[in-house]
C-alpha cells in the first residue's frame, strides 16, 4: 500500500547542512532516510524522509542544538512517491581527482578521462557525496600517481557501506579488495554496486564487526586500508589493524571531524604509523598514514 511521505527540510550553508545531515541520519537512522543537495545561491537542503509522522519536537531540538539558529526548518507531507529515487535524482555527480561518483540518472553525462563509479545506494549507506568519502577518493587518486599503490598485497575497506571505496580501489588498482561491514543490508547494496561497476570479481565482501573475523585476518597482510568510520571505532581497531599491515602499508582514515584528527593520529602512532598526508574538506579530516617499513 502506498503511503504519504513525511518530510523535514532544513536549509543551511554547505558546511552546516552536512553536519545537520550527519546528526539527523544518526538520530533517526532506524526510521528515516536523509538526502543532502545544493539548491541555490550557495544554500543547501537537508531532506529527511519518514514513512510515518515524525517527532517534530525532537527534530526541532536537534536542529537547534547543531545549527544554533542558523538553519531554517520546515515540515511537509507529500503524496506517495518513490522517495529514494527522487532523492538520488537531486544529487549531482561528485568529482574527486580522476574519480566521478554518479547515479544512473547521470550515466550519459560522464565525460572522457574519468574513472566513473555508479552508485545507487540506499541512502543510509552513502552515495559518495560526503566530504569523508571525497577525502578518501582524493587520497586514492594521489596514491595512484606513485609506486606506493603498486604492491602485491590486498586492499581492505573496513566499513564499506555502499562499496564506493572498494569499487574505486578495485577498478583503479586492479587489485583484490576485501570489503567488510557490520550491516548485512549494506553488504547487499555493495554487492549490487560492485556488479553494476564491473568490479564484482575483484571484491570479496565479509560480514564482520571490526577486524575480528577470521576471513579478514587470513586475507592479510594488506598494502592499503580504508577506514571511513568514526573516531571511537577507529581507535578500537588501531592495534588489530596494525598487525594486519604489510611493511610500508598505507592506511586512509576518515569519518573524522578536524578536531578529532589529533586523537586518531595518537592512537595509530603508538603502533608505528605516521602521518603522510592530511586532507580537510568541509570541516572533516582524512588522514593518510604510512607504516614504517
C-alpha positions as CSV (number, residue, x, y, z in Angstrom):
1,X,0.0,0.0,0.0
2,X,1.3,3.4,-1.0
3,X,1.6,5.8,2.0
4,X,2.4,9.5,2.1
5,X,5.9,10.6,2.8
6,X,6.6,13.0,5.8
7,X,9.4,15.4,5.2
8,X,11.6,17.5,7.5
9,X,13.5,20.1,5.4
10,X,16.4,22.1,6.7
11,X,18.0,24.9,4.6
12,X,21.6,26.0,5.6
13,X,25.0,26.7,4.2
14,X,27.1,23.8,2.9
15,X,29.1,23.0,6.0
16,X,26.2,23.3,8.4
17,X,24.0,21.2,6.1
18,X,26.5,18.4,6.1
19,X,26.7,18.5,9.9
20,X,23.0,18.5,10.2
21,X,22.6,15.7,7.8
22,X,25.1,13.5,9.8
23,X,23.3,14.4,13.0
24,X,19.8,13.7,11.7
25,X,20.9,10.4,10.0
26,X,22.5,9.2,13.2
27,X,19.5,10.2,15.4
28,X,16.8,8.8,13.0
29,X,18.7,6.0,11.2
30,X,16.0,3.4,12.0
31,X,13.1,5.5,10.9
32,X,14.2,7.7,8.0
33,X,16.4,8.4,5.1
34,X,18.5,11.6,4.6
35,X,19.4,13.4,1.4
36,X,21.6,16.5,1.1
37,X,21.8,18.6,-2.0
38,X,22.5,22.1,-3.2
39,X,19.6,24.4,-4.0
40,X,20.6,28.0,-4.9
41,X,22.9,30.9,-4.0
42,X,25.2,28.7,-2.1
43,X,22.4,27.3,0.1
44,X,22.0,23.6,0.7
45,X,19.0,21.5,1.6
46,X,18.8,18.6,4.0
47,X,15.7,16.4,3.5
48,X,14.7,13.7,6.0
49,X,12.1,11.3,4.6
50,X,9.8,9.5,7.1
51,X,7.2,6.9,6.3
52,X,5.3,7.8,9.5
53,X,4.7,11.2,11.1
54,X,8.0,12.1,12.9
55,X,8.6,13.6,16.3
56,X,8.7,17.2,15.2
57,X,9.8,18.5,18.7
58,X,12.8,16.1,18.7
59,X,13.8,17.3,15.2
60,X,13.5,20.9,16.3
61,X,15.7,20.4,19.3
62,X,18.4,18.6,17.3
63,X,18.4,21.2,14.6
64,X,18.7,24.0,17.2
65,X,21.5,22.2,19.0
66,X,23.5,21.7,15.9
67,X,22.6,24.8,13.9
68,X,22.2,27.3,16.7
69,X,19.5,29.2,14.9
70,X,21.4,29.4,11.6
71,X,19.2,26.8,9.8
72,X,15.6,27.1,8.6
73,X,13.5,24.0,9.4
74,X,10.1,23.2,7.7
75,X,7.9,20.2,7.6
76,X,5.7,18.9,4.8
77,X,3.7,15.8,3.8
78,X,3.7,14.7,0.2
79,X,1.7,12.3,-1.9
80,X,3.0,8.7,-2.3
81,X,6.1,8.5,-4.5
82,X,9.4,6.7,-4.9
83,X,11.3,8.9,-2.4
84,X,14.6,7.1,-2.7
85,X,14.7,7.6,-6.4
86,X,13.6,11.2,-6.1
87,X,16.3,12.0,-3.5
88,X,19.0,10.4,-5.5
89,X,17.9,12.3,-8.6
90,X,18.7,15.5,-6.8
91,X,22.3,14.6,-6.2
92,X,24.8,15.9,-8.7
93,X,27.9,13.9,-9.7
94,X,30.8,14.2,-7.4
95,X,34.4,14.7,-8.7
96,X,37.4,13.7,-6.7
97,X,40.6,13.7,-8.7
98,X,40.1,11.3,-11.6
99,X,37.1,9.7,-9.9
100,X,33.5,10.7,-10.7
101,X,30.8,9.2,-8.5
102,X,27.3,9.5,-10.0
103,X,23.9,7.9,-10.1
104,X,22.3,6.1,-13.0
105,X,20.4,9.3,-13.9
106,X,23.8,10.9,-14.8
107,X,25.4,8.0,-16.6
108,X,25.2,9.7,-20.0
109,X,26.9,12.9,-18.7
110,X,30.2,11.2,-17.7
111,X,33.0,12.7,-19.7
112,X,36.2,11.1,-21.0
113,X,39.3,10.6,-18.9
114,X,37.2,10.0,-15.8
115,X,37.1,6.8,-13.7
116,X,33.4,6.8,-13.2
117,X,31.6,4.9,-10.3
118,X,27.9,4.5,-10.5
119,X,26.3,4.3,-7.0
120,X,22.6,3.7,-6.5
121,X,22.9,3.0,-2.8
122,X,20.2,3.1,-0.2
123,X,20.6,6.5,1.3
124,X,21.6,5.0,4.7
125,X,24.8,3.6,3.2
126,X,26.1,6.6,1.3
127,X,26.3,7.9,-2.2
128,X,29.8,9.3,-2.3
129,X,28.7,12.9,-1.6
130,X,30.0,13.3,1.9
131,X,33.4,15.0,2.5
132,X,34.8,12.0,4.2
133,X,34.2,9.8,1.1
134,X,35.6,12.5,-1.2
135,X,38.7,12.8,1.0
136,X,39.3,9.1,0.7
137,X,38.9,9.2,-3.1
138,X,41.3,12.1,-3.3
139,X,43.8,10.1,-1.2
140,X,43.5,7.1,-3.5
141,X,43.9,9.4,-6.6
142,X,47.2,10.7,-5.1
143,X,48.4,7.1,-4.4
144,X,47.6,6.1,-7.9
145,X,50.1,8.6,-9.2
146,X,53.0,6.9,-7.4
147,X,54.5,3.5,-7.0
148,X,53.0,3.3,-3.5
149,X,49.9,1.6,-4.7
150,X,51.6,-1.0,-6.9
151,X,52.2,-3.6,-4.3
152,X,51.2,-7.3,-4.4
153,X,49.0,-7.5,-1.3
154,X,45.3,-7.0,-1.0
155,X,43.4,-3.8,-0.1
156,X,40.9,-3.6,2.8
157,X,37.9,-1.4,3.0
158,X,36.7,-1.5,6.6
159,X,33.0,-0.4,7.0
160,X,32.4,-0.4,3.2
161,X,28.8,0.9,3.3
162,X,27.8,1.4,-0.4
163,X,31.1,-0.1,-1.5
164,X,32.2,3.1,-3.3
165,X,35.8,3.0,-1.9
166,X,36.2,-0.7,-2.5
167,X,34.9,-0.3,-6.1
168,X,37.3,2.7,-6.7
169,X,40.3,0.8,-5.4
170,X,39.4,-2.4,-7.4
171,X,38.9,-0.6,-10.6
172,X,41.8,1.9,-10.3
173,X,44.4,-0.5,-9.0
174,X,43.1,-3.8,-10.5
175,X,43.8,-5.4,-7.1
176,X,41.9,-7.8,-4.9
177,X,39.8,-5.8,-2.3
178,X,38.3,-7.2,0.9
179,X,35.3,-5.1,1.9
180,X,33.6,-5.6,5.3
181,X,30.6,-4.2,7.1
182,X,28.7,-4.9,10.2
183,X,25.3,-4.4,8.4
184,X,24.2,-7.2,6.1
185,X,21.9,-4.7,4.2
186,X,24.9,-2.6,3.4
187,X,26.7,-5.6,2.0
188,X,23.8,-6.4,-0.2
189,X,23.9,-2.8,-1.6
190,X,27.7,-3.0,-2.0
191,X,27.3,-6.3,-3.9
192,X,24.9,-4.8,-6.3
193,X,27.1,-1.7,-6.8
194,X,30.2,-3.9,-7.4
195,X,28.2,-5.8,-10.1
196,X,27.0,-2.6,-11.8
197,X,30.5,-1.2,-11.9
198,X,32.1,-4.4,-13.3
199,X,34.2,-5.0,-10.1
200,X,32.4,-7.9,-8.5
201,X,35.2,-10.4,-9.4
202,X,37.8,-8.3,-7.6
203,X,35.8,-7.6,-4.4
204,X,35.3,-10.1,-1.5
205,X,32.5,-9.0,0.9
206,X,32.7,-10.0,4.5
207,X,30.1,-9.6,7.2
208,X,32.1,-8.6,10.3
209,X,32.4,-6.3,13.3
210,X,35.7,-4.6,13.4
211,X,38.7,-6.9,12.5
212,X,37.8,-10.0,14.5
213,X,36.6,-12.1,11.6
214,X,38.9,-14.9,10.6
215,X,38.5,-14.2,6.9
216,X,39.8,-10.6,7.4
217,X,42.9,-11.8,9.1
218,X,43.7,-14.6,6.7
219,X,43.4,-12.3,3.7
220,X,46.2,-10.1,5.1
221,X,48.7,-8.6,5.1
222,X,47.2,-5.5,3.5
223,X,49.0,-3.0,1.4
224,X,46.3,-0.3,1.6
225,X,43.4,0.1,4.2
226,X,40.4,2.4,4.1
227,X,38.5,3.0,7.3
228,X,35.9,5.7,6.8
229,X,34.1,5.2,10.1
230,X,34.1,7.3,13.3
231,X,36.8,8.2,15.9
232,X,35.7,5.7,18.6
233,X,35.8,2.6,16.3
234,X,38.9,3.9,14.6
235,X,40.7,3.9,17.9
236,X,39.4,0.4,18.8
237,X,40.7,-1.1,15.6
238,X,44.1,0.6,15.6
239,X,46.0,-2.3,17.3
240,X,44.5,-5.2,15.4
241,X,44.8,-3.3,12.1
242,X,48.5,-2.7,12.7
243,X,49.0,-6.4,13.0
244,X,47.5,-6.9,9.5
245,X,49.6,-4.4,7.6
246,X,52.4,-5.2,5.2
247,X,55.6,-3.2,5.7
248,X,55.2,0.3,4.3
249,X,51.4,-0.1,4.0
250,X,49.2,3.0,3.8
251,X,46.1,3.5,6.0
252,X,43.5,6.0,5.0
253,X,41.4,7.1,8.0
254,X,38.3,9.2,7.6
255,X,34.9,9.9,9.3
256,X,36.8,12.4,11.5
257,X,36.0,15.9,12.4
258,X,39.1,18.1,12.2
259,X,39.0,18.4,16.0
260,X,39.3,14.6,16.2
261,X,42.3,14.2,13.9
262,X,44.9,14.5,16.6
263,X,43.3,11.8,18.8
264,X,43.2,9.4,15.8
265,X,46.8,10.1,14.9
266,X,47.9,9.4,18.5
267,X,46.0,6.1,18.5
268,X,47.9,4.9,15.4
269,X,51.3,6.4,16.1
270,X,51.9,4.0,19.0
271,X,51.5,1.2,16.5
272,X,54.1,2.5,14.1
273,X,52.0,4.6,11.7
274,X,53.0,8.1,10.9
275,X,51.1,10.9,9.1
276,X,51.9,11.2,5.4
277,X,49.1,13.5,4.2
278,X,46.1,15.3,5.6
279,X,43.0,16.3,3.5
280,X,40.5,18.7,5.0
281,X,37.1,19.2,3.4
282,X,34.1,20.9,4.9
283,X,35.3,20.5,8.4
284,X,36.2,16.8,8.0
285,X,39.7,15.3,8.0
286,X,41.0,12.4,6.0
287,X,44.4,11.1,7.2
288,X,46.8,9.1,5.1
289,X,49.2,7.2,7.4
290,X,52.2,5.1,6.5
291,X,53.5,2.1,8.4
292,X,57.2,2.2,8.9
293,X,59.0,-0.4,6.9
